């Protein structure tokens, strides 16, 4: 029998520490791969070998540290947003049979994640707009001066002021798009994408593998996620994103076929399917393995489930 649990809250500190630690280790692994790649390239380009090796070593140090501290900020704020939105929108629900996740109710999953993504988009848009408006304002003031100097130097006639006004208006319009349009677009795309992911899991992925989440009760409705078996989780997530790869591949096939290059479209279709499966399987398996490795050392994620 399926027992539907709603994630009412996420404990901020355990979630932030675990997610940031996993991000840092994944960044370290990626940096090691870059170091190996740069070393291989440096062997064929001896004049740049030392510089590439130095860059690779720098990435090994910088990327994990940056990933950890950026993760602390983003993960903490995302969990804080989730906890704040649950009373208004409802939390993510999971249909559980023992430790098997047999169902992810679509609307609850897609809605709250899309809203969180939209809020992040609003923040990013606000920052970009704060940089764009002063820049375009400066240009709108500077263009008439430059144009007037050119007119005086060449004895030509021209209207410079409208050009500056157009740049200023474009900056304001761009800021409005970033602050208003970007969050709306991210919400729509995020809702559709998250809803499709839940649907793909519910009706397709579980036929190949079900994600397993092994919880231990801490007190009352508070549970700690002790273990995520890597292979079932990796296979389920890989299947979901392979379907997304199939959709993208079909779009590419249609687009390239319309341009008279069906062979490239077919290659894109096959490549999207294979690469999505391999990439998401490996990344999910590593992340789950790291989670299980870190739980005894830093503690697992704690969720309020009802």
VOFISE-996951 format. One record per residue: x, z, y of N, C-alpha, C in turn; residue in three letters. Coordinates in steps of 0.2 Angstrom, whole numbers, padded with zeros to 4 digits, always signed. Each point is the difference from the previous one (the first is absolute). Example, Ala and Ser with C-alpha at 12.3 -4.5 7.8 and 13.67 -1.06 7.14 Angstrom:
! VOFISE-996951
+0066+0039-0028-0004+0000+0006+0004+0000+0006ALA -0002-0004+0005+0004+0001+0006-0004+0003+0005SER 
! end
This chain:
! VOFISE-996951
+0004+0000-0006-0004+0000+0006+0004+0000+0006UNK -0001-0004+0005+0004-0001+0006-0002+0006+0005UNK +0005+0003+0002-0001+0006+0005+0003-0003+0007UNK -0005-0001+0005+0002-0002+0006+0003+0005+0005UNK +0006+0000+0002+0003+0005+0004+0001-0003+0007UNK -0001+0004+0005+0001-0003+0007+0006+0004+0003UNK +0005-0004+0003+0006+0004+0003-0002+0002+0007UNK -0002+0006+0000-0002+0003+0006+0006+0001+0005UNK +0006+0002-0002+0005+0001+0004+0007-0001-0003UNK +0005-0001+0003+0007-0001-0002+0004+0005+0003UNK +0003+0004-0004+0005+0005+0003+0005-0003+0004UNK +0001+0001+0006+0005-0004+0004+0007+0000-0002UNK +0003+0006-0001+0007+0001-0001+0002-0003-0007UNK -0003+0002-0005+0002-0003-0007-0001-0008+0000UNK -0005-0002+0003-0001-0008+0000+0006-0003+0004UNK +0001+0003+0006+0005-0003+0005+0007+0000-0003UNK +0002+0006-0003+0006+0001-0003+0001-0005-0006UNK -0005-0001-0004+0001-0004-0006+0000-0007+0001UNK -0005-0002+0005+0000-0007+0001+0006-0003+0004UNK +0003+0005+0005+0006-0002+0003+0006+0000-0004UNK +0000+0004-0005+0006+0001-0004+0000-0007-0005UNK -0006-0002-0002+0000-0006-0004+0002-0006+0004UNK -0002+0000+0006+0001-0006+0005+0008+0000+0001UNK +0003+0006+0001+0007+0000+0001+0004-0002-0006UNK -0002+0002-0006+0004-0002-0006-0001-0008-0002UNK -0006-0002+0002-0001-0008-0001+0004-0003+0005UNK +0000+0002+0006+0005-0003+0005+0007+0000-0002UNK +0002+0006-0003+0007+0000-0003+0001-0005-0005UNK -0005-0001-0005+0001-0005-0005+0001-0007+0003UNK -0005-0001+0005+0000-0007+0004+0007-0001+0003UNK +0003+0006+0003+0006-0001+0004+0006-0001-0005UNK +0000+0003-0006+0005-0002-0005-0001-0007-0002UNK -0006-0003-0001+0000-0007-0002+0002-0004+0006UNK -0001+0001+0006+0003-0003+0006+0008+0000-0001UNK +0002+0006-0001+0008+0001-0001+0003-0005-0005UNK -0004+0000-0006+0003-0005-0005-0001-0007+0002UNK -0005-0002+0003-0001-0007+0003+0005-0001+0005UNK +0001+0004+0005+0005-0001+0005+0007-0001-0003UNK +0002+0004-0006+0006+0000-0003+0001-0007-0003UNK -0005-0002-0004+0000-0007-0003+0001-0006+0005UNK -0004+0001+0006+0001-0005+0005+0007+0000+0003UNK +0002+0006+0001+0007+0001+0003+0006-0003-0004UNK -0002+0000-0007+0005-0003-0004+0001-0007+0001UNK -0005-0004+0002+0000-0007+0001+0002-0001+0007UNK -0001+0005+0005+0002-0001+0007+0005+0005+0002UNK +0006-0001-0002+0005+0006+0001+0001+0002+0007UNK -0001-0005+0005+0000+0002+0007-0005+0005+0002UNK -0005+0000-0003-0006+0005+0002-0001+0005-0005UNK +0005+0001-0005-0001+0005-0006+0000+0007+0003UNK +0005+0001+0004+0001+0007+0003-0006+0002+0004UNK -0003-0005+0004-0005+0002+0004-0007+0001-0004UNK -0001-0004-0005-0006+0000-0004+0001+0007-0004UNK +0006+0002-0003+0000+0006-0003-0001+0006+0004UNK +0002+0000+0006-0001+0005+0005-0007+0001+0002UNK -0004-0006+0000-0007+0000+0002-0004+0003-0006UNK +0002-0002-0006-0003+0003-0006+0001+0007-0001UNK +0006+0003+0002+0001+0007-0001-0004+0003+0006UNK -0001-0003+0006-0004+0003+0005-0007+0001-0002UNK -0003-0006-0003-0007+0000-0003-0001+0006-0005UNK +0005+0001-0004-0001+0005-0005-0001+0007+0003UNK +0003+0001+0006+0000+0006+0003-0006+0001+0005UNK -0001-0006+0003-0006+0000+0006-0007-0001-0003UNK -0001-0004-0005-0006-0002-0002-0004+0006-0003UNK +0003+0004-0005-0003+0006-0003-0002+0005+0005UNK +0005+0001+0005-0002+0005+0005-0005-0002+0005UNK +0000-0006+0002-0006-0003+0004-0006+0000-0004UNK +0000-0002-0006-0006+0000-0004-0003+0007+0000UNK +0004+0005-0001-0002+0007-0001-0004+0003+0006UNK +0004-0001+0006-0003+0003+0006-0006-0004+0003UNK +0000-0007-0001-0006-0004+0002-0005+0002-0005UNK +0001+0001-0006-0005+0002-0005-0003+0007+0002UNK +0004+0004+0002-0003+0007+0002-0005-0001+0005UNK +0001-0004+0005-0005-0001+0006-0006-0004-0003UNK +0001-0005-0003-0005-0005-0002-0005+0004-0005UNK +0004+0003-0005-0004+0003-0006-0004+0006+0003UNK +0003+0004+0004-0003+0006+0002-0006-0002+0004UNK +0000-0005+0005-0005-0002+0004-0006-0003-0004UNK +0002-0004-0005-0005-0004-0004-0004+0005-0004UNK +0003+0005-0003-0003+0006-0003-0005+0004+0005UNK +0003+0001+0006-0004+0004+0005-0006-0004+0002UNK +0001-0007+0000-0006-0004+0002-0005+0000-0006UNK +0002+0000-0006-0004+0000-0006-0004+0006+0000UNK +0003+0006+0001-0004+0006+0000-0005+0001+0006UNK +0002-0003+0006-0004+0000+0005-0006-0004+0000UNK +0000-0006-0004-0005-0005-0001-0005+0002-0005UNK +0003+0003-0005-0005+0002-0006-0006+0002+0001UNK -0001+0006+0005-0006+0002+0001-0005-0005+0004UNK +0003-0005+0003-0004-0005+0003-0002-0006-0004UNK +0005-0002-0004-0001-0006-0004+0000+0001-0008UNK +0002+0006-0002+0000+0001-0007+0007-0002-0003UNK +0002+0003-0005+0007-0001-0003+0000-0005-0005UNK +0006-0001-0002+0001-0005-0006-0003+0004-0006UNK -0004-0004-0004-0002+0002-0006+0003-0003-0006UNK +0001+0004-0006+0003-0002-0006-0004+0001-0006UNK -0002-0004-0004-0003+0001-0006+0005+0001-0006UNK -0001+0006-0002+0005+0003-0005-0003+0001-0007UNK +0004-0002-0005-0002+0002-0007+0007+0003-0002UNK +0000+0007+0000+0006+0003-0002+0005-0001+0006UNK +0006-0003-0002+0005-0002+0005-0001-0008+0002UNK -0004-0003-0003-0001-0008+0001-0004-0001+0006UNK +0002-0004+0005-0004-0002+0006-0004-0006-0003UNK -0006+0001-0001-0004-0006-0003-0004-0004+0005UNK +0000+0003+0006-0004-0003+0006+0002+0002+0006UNK +0001-0004+0005+0001+0002+0007-0006-0003+0004UNK -0005+0004+0002-0006-0002+0004+0003-0004+0006UNK -0003-0006+0001+0003-0005+0005-0001+0003+0007UNK -0006+0001+0002-0001+0001+0008+0004+0006+0002UNK +0000+0006-0003+0003+0006+0002+0008-0002+0000UNK +0003-0003-0005+0007-0002+0000+0001-0004+0006UNK -0003-0006+0001+0001-0005+0005-0001+0003+0007UNK -0005+0003+0001-0002+0002+0007+0005+0005+0003UNK +0002+0005-0003+0004+0005+0003+0007-0003+0001UNK +0003-0004-0005+0006-0003+0001+0001-0005+0005UNK -0006-0004+0001+0000-0005+0005+0000+0004+0007UNK -0004+0005+0001+0000+0004+0006+0007+0003+0002UNK +0003+0002-0005+0007+0003+0001+0005-0006+0002UNK -0001-0005-0003+0004-0006+0002-0001-0003+0007UNK -0007+0001+0001-0002-0003+0007+0003+0005+0006UNK +0000+0007-0002+0003+0004+0005+0007-0001+0001UNK +0004-0001-0005+0007-0002+0000+0001-0006+0004UNK -0004-0005-0001+0000-0006+0004-0001+0001+0007UNK -0005+0004+0002-0001+0002+0007+0006+0003+0003UNK +0003+0005-0004+0006+0003+0003+0006-0005+0001UNK +0001-0004-0005+0005-0005+0001-0002-0005+0006UNK -0006-0002+0000-0002-0005+0006+0000+0004+0006UNK -0001+0006+0001+0001+0004+0006+0007+0000+0002UNK +0005+0001-0004+0007+0000+0001+0002-0007+0003UNK -0002-0005-0004+0002-0007+0002-0003-0002+0006UNK -0006+0002+0002-0003-0002+0006+0003+0004+0006UNK +0002+0006-0001+0004+0004+0005+0007-0004+0002UNK +0002-0003-0005+0006-0004+0001-0001-0007+0003UNK -0006-0003-0002-0002-0007+0002-0002+0000+0007UNK -0004+0005+0003-0003-0001+0006+0005+0001+0006UNK +0005+0005-0001+0005+0000+0006+0005-0006+0000UNK +0001-0003-0006+0004-0006-0001-0003-0006+0004UNK -0007-0001-0002-0003-0006+0003-0002+0001+0007UNK +0000+0007+0002-0001+0001+0008+0006-0001+0003UNK +0006+0001-0002+0006-0001+0003+0001-0008+0000UNK -0002-0004-0005+0001-0007+0000-0005-0003+0005UNK -0006+0003+0000-0005-0003+0005+0002+0001+0007UNK +0004+0005+0002+0003+0001+0006+0006-0004+0001UNK +0004-0001-0005+0007-0003+0001-0001-0008+0000UNK -0005-0003-0003-0001-0007-0001-0001-0003+0007UNK -0005+0003+0004+0000-0003+0007+0006+0000+0004UNK +0004+0005-0001+0006+0000+0004+0005-0005-0002UNK +0001-0001-0007+0004-0005-0002-0002-0007+0002UNK -0007-0001-0001-0003-0007+0002+0001-0001+0007UNK -0001+0005+0004+0001-0001+0007+0007-0002+0002UNK +0005+0003-0004+0007-0002+0002+0001-0007-0003UNK -0003-0002-0005+0001-0007-0003-0003-0005+0005UNK -0006+0002+0003-0003-0005+0004+0004+0000+0007UNK +0003+0005+0002+0004+0000+0006+0006-0004-0001UNK +0003+0000-0006+0006-0003-0001-0001-0007-0001UNK -0005-0002-0003-0002-0008-0001-0004-0003+0005UNK -0003+0004+0005-0004-0003+0004-0007-0003-0003UNK -0001+0003-0006-0006-0002-0003-0006+0005+0001UNK -0006-0002-0001-0006+0004+0001-0003+0002-0007UNK -0002+0006+0000-0003+0002-0006-0004+0007+0001UNK -0004+0002-0005-0004+0006+0001+0003+0005-0005UNK +0004+0004+0002+0003+0005-0005-0005+0006-0001UNK -0004+0002+0005-0003+0006-0001-0005+0000-0006UNK -0004-0005-0001-0004-0001-0006+0003+0001-0006UNK +0007-0003-0001+0003+0001-0006+0002+0007-0002UNK +0002+0004+0005+0001+0007-0001-0007+0004-0001UNK -0005-0002+0003-0007+0003-0002-0002-0001-0007UNK +0002-0006-0002-0002-0002-0007+0004+0004-0005UNK +0006+0001+0001+0005+0005-0004-0003+0007+0000UNK -0002+0002+0006-0003+0007+0000-0006+0001-0004UNK -0004-0005+0001-0007+0000-0003+0001-0001-0008UNK +0005-0004-0002+0002+0000-0007+0002+0006-0003UNK +0004+0004+0004+0002+0006-0002-0005+0005-0001UNK -0005+0000+0005-0006+0005-0001-0004-0002-0006UNK -0001-0007-0001-0004-0002-0006+0003+0002-0006UNK +0007-0001+0000+0004+0002-0006-0001+0007-0002UNK +0000+0004+0005+0000+0007-0001-0007+0002-0003UNK -0005-0003+0003-0007+0001-0003-0001-0002-0007UNK +0004-0005-0002-0001-0003-0007+0004+0005-0004UNK +0006+0003+0002+0004+0004-0004-0004+0007-0001UNK -0003+0002+0006-0004+0007-0001-0006+0000-0003UNK -0004-0006+0001-0007+0000-0003+0000-0005-0006UNK +0002-0006+0001+0000-0005-0005+0003+0002-0006UNK +0007+0002+0001+0004+0001-0006-0003+0006-0005UNK -0002+0005+0003-0004+0005-0005-0006-0002-0003UNK -0004-0004+0003-0006-0003-0003+0002-0005-0005UNK +0005-0004+0001+0002-0005-0005+0003+0004-0006UNK +0004+0005+0001+0003+0004-0005-0005+0003-0004UNK -0005+0003+0003-0006+0004-0004-0003-0005-0004UNK -0002-0006+0002-0004-0005-0004+0004-0002-0006UNK +0007-0002+0002+0004-0003-0006+0002+0006-0005UNK +0001+0006+0003+0001+0006-0004-0006+0002-0005UNK -0006+0000+0003-0006+0001-0004+0000-0005-0005UNK +0000-0006+0001-0001-0005-0005+0006+0000-0005UNK +0006+0001+0002+0005+0001-0005+0000+0006-0004UNK -0002+0005+0003+0000+0006-0004-0006+0000-0005UNK -0006-0003+0002-0006+0000-0004+0002-0005-0006UNK +0003-0006+0002+0002-0004-0006+0005+0003-0005UNK +0004+0004+0003+0005+0004-0005-0004+0005-0004UNK -0005+0003+0002-0004+0005-0004-0004-0004-0005UNK -0003-0006+0002-0004-0004-0004+0005-0003-0006UNK +0006-0002+0002+0004-0003-0005+0002+0005-0005UNK +0001+0006+0002+0002+0006-0004-0006+0002-0005UNK -0006+0000+0003-0006+0003-0004-0002-0005-0005UNK +0001-0007+0001-0003-0005-0004+0005-0004-0004UNK +0007+0000+0002+0005-0004-0004+0006+0005-0002UNK +0003+0003+0005+0006+0004-0002-0001+0005-0006UNK -0006+0004+0000-0001+0005-0005+0000-0003-0007UNK -0001-0006+0000+0000-0003-0007+0007-0001-0003UNK +0004+0000+0005+0007-0001-0002+0004+0007-0001UNK -0002+0004+0005+0003+0007+0001-0004+0004+0005UNK +0000+0007-0001-0003+0004+0005+0005+0005+0003UNK +0000+0001+0006+0004+0005+0003-0002+0006-0002UNK +0006+0004-0002-0001+0007-0003+0002+0005+0006UNK -0004+0005+0002+0002+0005+0004-0001+0007-0003UNK +0006+0003-0001-0001+0007-0004+0001+0005+0005UNK -0006+0004+0001-0001+0005+0005+0000+0007-0003UNK +0003+0005+0004+0000+0007-0003-0004+0004+0006UNK -0005+0004-0002-0003+0004+0005+0004+0005+0003UNK +0000+0001+0006+0004+0005+0004-0005+0006+0002UNK -0005-0002+0003-0005+0005+0001-0007-0003+0002UNK -0005+0002-0002-0007-0003+0001+0000-0007+0000UNK -0001-0004+0006+0000-0007+0000+0007-0003+0001UNK +0005+0004+0001+0007-0003+0002+0003-0002-0007UNK +0003-0006+0000+0003-0002-0006+0007-0003+0002UNK +0005+0001-0005+0006-0003+0002+0001-0006-0005UNK +0002-0006+0002+0002-0006-0004+0007+0001-0003UNK +0000+0002-0006+0006+0001-0004+0004-0006-0002UNK -0004-0005-0003+0003-0005-0003-0004-0007+0001UNK +0004-0005+0001-0003-0007+0000+0004-0004-0005UNK -0003-0001-0006+0003-0004-0005+0002-0007+0003UNK +0007-0002+0000+0002-0006+0004-0003-0007-0003UNK +0000-0001-0007-0002-0006-0002-0007-0002+0001UNK -0005+0005-0002-0007-0002+0002-0001-0001+0007UNK +0003+0004+0004-0001-0001+0008+0003-0007+0002UNK +0006-0001-0003+0003-0007+0002-0004-0006-0002UNK -0002+0001-0006-0004-0006-0003-0007-0001+0004UNK -0003+0005+0001-0007+0000+0004+0001-0003+0007UNK +0005+0003+0004+0001-0003+0007+0003-0007-0001UNK +0004-0002-0004+0003-0006-0001-0006-0005-0001UNK -0005+0001-0004-0005-0004-0002-0004-0001+0007UNK -0002+0005+0003-0003-0001+0007+0003-0004+0004UNK +0006+0001+0001+0004-0005+0005+0002-0007-0002UNK +0000+0000-0007+0000-0007-0003-0006-0004+0002UNK -0006+0003+0000-0006-0004+0002+0001-0002+0007UNK +0002+0005+0005+0001-0002+0007+0005-0006+0000UNK +0005+0000-0004+0005-0005+0000-0003-0007-0003UNK -0005+0001-0005-0003-0006-0002-0005-0003+0006UNK -0003+0004+0003-0004-0002+0006+0004-0004+0005UNK +0006+0003+0002+0004-0003+0005+0003-0006-0003UNK +0002+0000-0006+0002-0006-0003-0005-0006+0000UNK -0006+0001-0001-0005-0005+0000-0001-0002+0007UNK +0000+0004+0005+0000-0002+0007+0006-0005+0001UNK +0006+0002-0002+0006-0004+0001-0001-0007-0003UNK -0003+0000-0006-0001-0006-0004-0004-0005+0003UNK -0006+0003+0003-0005-0004+0004+0004-0003+0006UNK +0003+0004+0003+0003-0002+0007+0006-0005-0001UNK +0004+0001-0005+0005-0005-0001-0003-0006-0003UNK -0005+0000-0005-0003-0006-0002-0003-0004+0005UNK -0003+0003+0005-0003-0003+0006+0005-0004+0004UNK +0007+0003-0001+0005-0004+0004+0004-0005-0005UNK -0003-0001-0006+0003-0005-0004+0006+0003-0004UNK +0001+0007-0001+0005+0003-0003-0002+0005-0005UNK -0004-0003-0005-0003+0005-0005+0005+0003-0004UNK +0006-0003-0001+0005+0003-0004+0003+0007+0003UNK +0001+0000+0006+0002+0006+0004-0005+0005+0000UNK -0007-0002+0000-0005+0005+0000-0001+0003-0007UNK +0002-0004-0005+0000+0003-0007+0005+0005-0001UNK +0006-0002+0003+0006+0005-0001-0002+0006+0004UNK -0003+0000+0006-0002+0006+0003-0005+0004-0004UNK -0005-0003-0003-0005+0003-0004+0004+0004-0006UNK +0004-0003-0003+0004+0003-0006+0004+0006+0003UNK +0004-0002+0005+0004+0005+0003-0003+0006+0003UNK -0006-0001+0003-0004+0006+0003-0002+0005-0006UNK -0002-0003-0005-0003+0003-0006+0006+0004-0003UNK +0005-0003-0002+0006+0003-0003+0003+0005+0004UNK +0002-0001+0006+0003+0004+0005-0004+0006+0001UNK -0006+0000+0001-0004+0005+0002-0001+0005-0006UNK +0000-0003-0006-0001+0005-0006+0007+0004-0001UNK +0006-0004+0000+0006+0003-0001+0002+0005+0006UNK -0001-0002+0006+0002+0005+0006-0005+0006+0000UNK -0006+0000-0001-0004+0006+0000+0000+0004-0006UNK +0002-0003-0006+0001+0004-0006+0006+0004+0001UNK +0006-0003+0002+0006+0003+0001-0001+0006+0005UNK -0002-0002+0006-0001+0005+0005-0004+0006-0001UNK -0006-0002-0003-0004+0006-0002+0003+0004-0006UNK +0003-0003-0005+0003+0004-0005+0005+0004+0003UNK +0005-0002+0004+0005+0004+0003-0003+0006+0004UNK -0005-0002+0004-0003+0005+0004-0003+0006-0004UNK -0004-0002-0005-0003+0005-0005+0006+0004-0003UNK +0005-0003-0002+0006+0003-0004+0003+0005+0005UNK +0001-0002+0006+0003+0004+0005-0005+0006+0002UNK -0007-0001+0000-0004+0005+0001+0000+0006-0005UNK +0000-0002-0006+0001+0004-0006+0007+0004+0000UNK +0005-0003+0002+0006+0003+0001+0001+0005+0005UNK -0004-0001+0006+0001+0004+0005-0005+0006+0000UNK -0006-0001-0004-0005+0006+0000+0003+0007-0002UNK +0005+0000-0005+0002+0007-0001+0005+0002+0005UNK +0003-0004+0004+0005+0002+0005-0003+0001+0007UNK -0005-0003+0002-0003+0001+0007-0008+0001+0000UNK -0003+0000-0006-0007+0001-0001-0004-0007+0001UNK -0006+0000-0003-0004-0006+0000-0005+0000+0005UNK -0003-0006+0001-0005+0000+0005-0006+0004-0002UNK -0003+0003+0005-0006+0005-0001-0006-0003+0003UNK -0005-0001-0004-0006-0002+0003-0006+0004-0001UNK -0005+0000+0005-0006+0004-0001-0005-0005-0003UNK -0002+0001-0006-0004-0004-0004-0007+0003-0001UNK -0005-0003+0002-0007+0003-0002-0004-0006-0003UNK 
! end
